[in-house]
């Protein structure tokens, strides 16, 4: 299993979880909250990032579950 950032994006029939670079959704959910929960579990397991998109498609939130440098750069 490759490590890919997880994106929660709007769909006509709800919200989808898509691994970065994939064309197909790994799962589709009725609510954004359900999709975020599934994407968060996957991101934690893979030690990647979770990116939540709003209805307009822009990223509105992100969480990192990877190996972040401490202290952060910048």
Residue, then its C-alpha position, 0 to 999 in steps of 0.5 A: x500500500x502506497x502512502x498518499x495524502x487523503x483528500x475529502x472532496x464534494x461529490x454530487x451524491x455526498x463526500x468522497x475520500x480520494x488518495x492523492x493522485x488517484x482518479x477513483x474515490x476510495x470511499x463515498x459518504x453521505x456527510x462530510x463528517x463521515x468522510x473526514x472520519x474515514x480519511x483521518x483513520x487512513x491518514x493516521x495509519x499511513x502517516x500522511x496528511x488529511x486535506x479537507x476541501x469545502x463545497x467550492x473545492x478549495x482546501x479549508x483544513x488540513x492535518x498532518x499525521x506524518x513525520x513533521x519536523x520539530x521545531x517547524x521550519x519558517 
